[in-house]
Amino acid sequence: MTVQFIVAMLAYAINERPARRIDYLHEQVRVVKEALAVATGTSRIAFTAEQRRRLALNLPGPLSTSFRRRLDAGVREDCGDRASRRPTM
């Protein structure tokens, strides 16, 4: 066996468990949304501003960095237009 093959097998084994956990969590979200649709007639979850903020802070990649910078700058994330960010006189 080559070292490269052993490293590949080890990397696969390390990656397999988290991948299965992520797949399970995705399926769990689908089931909860189906139950919500049956109970309320809509599959869309109405998040509060704090819940949206918590979800956005856990975004992977550059989107989360941009969002954190906007939060630090005091920009309201619930308003998409620039007029809402201007100071009132």
DOGUKE-382830 format. One record per residue: residue number from 1; residue in one letter; x, y, z of N, C-alpha, C, O in turn. Coordinates in pm, 1 decimal. Atoms other than C-alpha are relative to their C-alpha. Example, Ala and Ser with C-alpha at 12.3 -4.5 7.8 and 13.67 -1.06 7.14 Angstrom:
% residues 2
k  r  n_x  n_y  n_z  ca_x  ca_y  ca_z  c_x  c_y  c_z  o_x  o_y  o_z
1  a  89.0  -119.0  0.0  1230.0  -450.0  780.0  90.0  120.0  0.0  193.6  118.1  66.5 $
2  s  -82.0  -119.0  -6.0  1367.0  -106.0  714.0  -77.0  109.0  73.0  -26.1  219.8  89.9 $
This chain:
% residues 89
k  r  n_x  n_y  n_z  ca_x  ca_y  ca_z  c_x  c_y  c_z  o_x  o_y  o_z
1  m  84.0  -119.0  0.0  0.0  0.0  0.0  88.0  124.6  0.0  190.7  132.1  67.3 $
2  t  -77.0  -124.2  4.2  120.7  343.7  -81.1  -47.3  94.0  110.0  -158.9  82.0  160.7 $
3  v  33.3  -98.7  -102.6  125.8  628.4  166.6  -117.2  86.1  -46.2  -203.4  122.0  34.0 $
4  q  107.3  -82.6  54.9  -102.0  829.7  -61.9  -135.8  -69.3  16.5  -234.7  -4.2  50.3 $
5  f  124.0  75.8  -15.2  -367.1  555.1  -53.4  -44.5  -2.4  146.0  -163.1  12.6  175.3 $
6  i  32.6  2.7  -143.4  -350.4  531.3  325.9  -51.8  135.1  45.6  -148.2  141.9  122.0 $
7  v  45.8  -134.4  -34.9  -385.8  907.7  361.0  -140.4  24.5  -54.4  -224.0  83.1  14.3 $
8  a  133.0  -16.9  59.1  -685.6  905.0  125.4  -104.9  -77.0  78.4  -214.0  -25.3  102.6 $
9  m  94.1  80.1  -79.3  -853.7  625.9  323.0  -26.5  64.3  135.6  -140.4  66.1  182.2 $
10  l  14.8  -66.8  -128.8  -792.2  808.9  649.9  -84.9  126.5  -13.6  -171.8  152.0  69.8 $
11  a  78.3  -121.9  22.7  -930.9  1135.7  510.0  -147.3  -33.7  -23.7  -235.5  36.2  26.0 $
12  y  137.7  42.6  24.0  -1242.5  953.8  387.3  -67.4  -40.4  130.6  -181.5  -2.1  156.1 $
13  a  56.4  46.0  -126.4  -1296.4  790.8  726.4  -29.3  117.2  93.7  -130.9  117.4  163.3 $
14  i  20.8  -117.3  -85.7  -1259.0  1123.3  907.3  -117.6  83.1  -49.6  -192.0  138.3  31.4 $
15  n  104.5  -82.7  58.4  -1499.3  1299.0  668.0  -137.3  -67.2  1.7  -238.9  2.3  -1.1 $
16  e  125.9  73.4  14.6  -1768.2  1028.0  659.7  -99.0  28.6  112.2  -216.7  52.2  84.9 $
17  r  92.6  -19.4  -112.7  -1916.6  1074.6  1006.8  -63.9  138.7  -0.8  -186.3  147.1  9.8 $
18  p  65.7  -131.1  7.4  -1970.3  1453.9  986.5  -92.9  13.1  -121.3  -196.3  79.4  -113.1 $
19  a  85.4  -6.8  118.5  -2112.5  1411.4  635.0  -133.9  -68.3  24.9  -238.4  -17.9  -16.3 $
20  r  125.4  68.3  -33.0  -2368.5  1159.5  760.7  -82.7  82.3  97.4  -205.2  86.1  86.0 $
21  r  71.0  -85.0  -97.4  -2458.1  1392.1  1050.0  -66.7  117.7  -70.7  -181.1  151.5  -40.2 $
22  i  56.1  -112.2  75.6  -2511.4  1683.4  811.3  -119.4  -45.7  -82.8  -221.3  23.2  -88.1 $
23  d  112.7  54.0  76.5  -2731.6  1467.6  587.3  -120.7  -23.6  89.8  -233.8  6.2  51.5 $
24  y  108.6  23.2  -95.1  -2936.6  1366.8  892.4  -65.9  131.4  39.8  -188.6  140.0  43.8 $
25  l  55.4  -128.8  -41.1  -2978.9  1728.7  1002.4  -80.1  65.4  -112.7  -183.6  126.9  -87.0 $
26  h  76.1  -52.8  113.3  -3088.1  1834.2  651.4  -135.3  -69.3  -10.4  -237.3  -3.7  -31.8 $
27  e  125.9  74.9  7.1  -3350.5  1559.3  648.9  -91.1  37.2  116.7  -212.8  45.0  100.1 $
28  q  78.2  -40.3  -116.2  -3462.6  1659.5  998.3  -68.7  134.6  -25.4  -185.0  152.2  10.6 $
29  v  59.0  -129.9  33.0  -3520.6  2017.2  879.3  -114.7  -18.5  -99.2  -219.0  45.4  -85.3 $
30  r  107.6  26.5  96.3  -3724.9  1885.4  583.6  -124.5  -55.6  69.4  -236.4  -14.7  38.7 $
31  v  112.7  59.8  -72.0  -3942.3  1677.2  818.1  -70.8  104.5  85.8  -193.8  108.0  89.7 $
32  v  60.6  -104.1  -83.8  -3998.3  1969.9  1055.6  -77.6  99.0  -86.7  -186.2  142.3  -48.2 $
33  k  72.3  -91.2  89.9  -4094.3  2196.2  762.9  -127.8  -63.4  -51.8  -229.3  4.8  -65.9 $
34  e  122.1  69.5  42.7  -4340.9  1932.6  639.5  -103.7  2.8  111.5  -221.5  27.2  85.5 $
35  a  91.7  -3.7  -113.7  -4494.0  1914.4  989.1  -55.5  140.7  19.3  -173.1  156.4  51.8 $
36  l  44.6  -138.6  -10.8  -4512.3  2294.8  999.8  -103.2  31.7  -107.2  -202.7  98.9  -79.8 $
37  a  94.1  -23.4  109.2  -4686.7  2301.9  661.8  -135.0  -64.2  29.3  -239.3  -5.7  -0.2 $
38  v  125.1  67.5  -34.2  -4945.7  2051.9  782.3  -71.6  76.0  111.7  -193.6  91.6  106.7 $
39  a  59.5  -65.6  -115.7  -5003.5  2240.4  1109.3  -47.9  141.8  -28.8  -151.8  183.5  22.5 $
40  t  31.5  -141.5  18.8  -5008.5  2598.1  980.2  -42.2  35.9  -141.6  -94.4  145.1  -164.3 $
41  g  33.6  -30.2  138.7  -5063.0  2575.3  605.4  111.0  69.8  -75.8  94.4  100.8  -193.8 $
42  t  -113.8  -62.4  66.8  -4725.2  2733.0  527.6  129.1  -67.8  45.6  142.5  -105.6  162.0 $
43  s  -127.9  61.5  -38.2  -4375.1  2589.0  520.1  105.1  105.4  31.9  217.3  72.2  70.0 $
44  r  -94.9  -107.7  -28.5  -4210.8  2927.9  565.0  -2.7  32.7  148.5  -109.3  51.6  207.2 $
45  i  -11.7  -28.8  -141.9  -4084.5  2995.7  915.0  17.8  150.5  17.7  104.4  211.0  -45.6 $
46  a  -9.9  -143.8  -26.8  -4137.6  3349.7  1044.4  98.8  21.4  114.3  64.8  3.2  231.2 $
47  f  -103.1  -22.4  -100.1  -3813.1  3432.4  1223.8  -8.9  141.7  53.5  -47.8  234.2  -17.7 $
48  t  -11.9  -133.3  -56.8  -3773.6  3723.1  1460.0  131.6  60.5  -48.5  215.3  -9.1  -105.9 $
49  a  -123.7  -66.1  41.8  -3500.9  3978.5  1392.9  120.6  -62.2  69.7  225.6  -78.2  7.4 $
50  e  -110.3  61.1  -73.2  -3282.6  3820.0  1662.2  33.1  -138.7  -55.5  150.3  -174.9  -65.4 $
51  q  -23.9  132.2  57.9  -3327.3  3471.8  1512.8  67.5  11.3  -136.1  157.7  -66.7  -166.8 $
52  r  -65.5  -21.4  129.2  -3236.7  3600.5  1165.3  145.5  38.9  19.7  232.9  -5.9  -54.6 $
53  r  -137.3  -42.7  -29.4  -2927.9  3764.8  1313.5  85.3  -120.8  40.6  198.0  -136.2  -6.6 $
54  r  -74.2  118.7  -43.6  -2822.5  3440.0  1485.0  29.5  -92.6  -117.2  139.7  -146.4  -127.4 $
55  l  -22.1  85.0  117.1  -2867.5  3243.7  1163.0  104.5  61.0  -92.8  191.2  -9.4  -144.7 $
56  a  -94.5  -66.4  90.6  -2677.2  3501.4  959.3  142.4  -3.5  54.5  237.8  -12.6  -22.8 $
57  l  -133.8  4.0  -58.4  -2385.7  3500.7  1202.0  65.0  -136.1  -17.2  187.2  -147.7  -7.3 $
58  n  -55.0  134.1  20.0  -2344.3  3128.1  1139.5  16.5  -36.0  -146.3  48.5  -150.4  -178.4 $
59  l  -22.0  26.1  142.3  -2326.9  3161.9  761.2  147.7  -26.1  -25.2  233.1  42.4  30.9 $
60  p  -140.6  22.2  33.2  -2008.3  3017.0  620.6  46.2  95.7  -109.3  -34.3  140.4  -191.0 $
61  g  -58.4  -73.7  110.6  -1777.3  3217.2  399.1  -9.8  150.2  10.4  -33.5  204.9  118.1 $
62  p  -10.0  -145.5  1.4  -1758.5  3580.2  294.3  -130.7  70.8  34.1  -127.3  186.0  77.2 $
63  l  125.5  -64.6  -34.8  -2129.3  3651.0  345.6  -7.0  30.8  148.1  -54.0  137.8  186.9 $
64  s  5.3  -23.2  -143.6  -2095.6  3613.0  720.6  94.9  112.6  39.4  63.1  191.7  128.3 $
65  t  -94.9  -106.8  -29.9  -1789.9  3840.9  725.3  -60.4  134.7  -34.2  -48.7  229.8  43.0 $
66  s  64.9  -124.0  40.5  -1979.8  4108.3  535.2  -111.7  36.2  96.8  -127.8  152.7  133.1 $
67  f  110.0  -25.7  -92.4  -2277.3  4072.0  765.3  52.2  48.7  134.5  -3.6  141.6  192.7 $
68  r  -56.3  -43.8  -128.6  -2062.5  4102.5  1077.9  51.2  143.0  -7.8  34.9  221.0  86.0 $
69  r  -47.7  -139.0  16.8  -1901.4  4418.3  940.4  -116.6  97.0  1.7  -108.2  203.7  62.5 $
70  r  117.6  -87.6  2.1  -2244.6  4566.4  873.5  -59.0  14.1  139.7  -101.7  123.2  177.5 $
71  l  50.5  -8.8  -136.4  -2357.4  4481.0  1227.1  88.7  90.8  84.7  39.7  172.6  162.5 $
72  d  -92.3  -83.9  -75.9  -2044.9  4639.9  1371.5  -14.0  146.7  -37.8  7.0  234.5  45.9 $
73  a  15.3  -138.0  46.0  -2109.3  4952.2  1162.4  -136.0  57.5  37.0  -160.4  176.5  17.0 $
74  g  131.3  -48.3  -40.6  -2465.1  4975.2  1293.5  -101.7  5.3  -111.9  -202.9  74.3  -99.5 $
75  v  93.3  2.3  111.9  -2636.1  4907.4  961.2  -110.9  -97.6  33.4  -85.3  -209.1  78.9 $
76  r  114.4  87.0  -27.3  -2984.1  4765.1  999.1  -12.0  -103.1  -110.3  -24.2  -67.7  -227.6 $
77  e  5.2  104.6  100.7  -2998.0  4427.7  825.4  -139.9  -25.5  -51.8  -156.3  -92.5  -153.8 $
78  d  136.1  25.4  44.3  -3375.9  4428.7  797.1  -47.3  101.9  -103.6  -158.3  89.1  -155.4 $
79  c  36.8  -101.7  97.5  -3379.0  4732.1  564.9  98.5  -4.5  -115.5  218.9  11.5  -95.6 $
80  g  -87.6  13.7  113.9  -3243.1  4692.5  216.6  34.6  131.3  -68.0  130.9  137.0  -144.5 $
81  d  -27.6  -124.1  71.9  -3257.5  5054.4  102.6  96.4  87.9  78.7  103.5  81.4  201.4 $
82  r  -101.2  -85.6  -62.6  -2986.3  5309.6  170.4  -61.3  112.6  81.8  1.4  161.0  176.0 $
83  a  62.2  -110.9  -71.7  -3229.9  5575.4  290.1  -19.1  -34.8  147.4  -11.4  53.5  232.9 $
84  s  22.2  37.6  -139.8  -3295.7  5376.7  608.0  128.4  6.7  81.4  122.6  6.0  204.4 $
85  r  -126.9  -4.2  -71.2  -2924.9  5394.1  695.6  48.4  143.1  22.3  144.4  166.1  95.9 $
86  r  -41.8  -138.7  -16.0  -2901.5  5771.6  670.0  -46.7  53.4  135.6  -156.0  19.8  181.1 $
87  p  43.0  -57.6  -125.6  -2910.4  5964.0  994.5  -115.0  98.8  -21.6  -118.2  171.0  -121.2 $
88  t  112.2  -92.8  10.5  -3230.2  6157.6  1055.3  39.0  133.2  58.7  116.5  139.8  154.1 $
89  m  -33.4  -134.0  -47.5  -3211.8  6531.9  1104.1  -113.0  60.7  75.7  -101.9  173.8  123.0 $
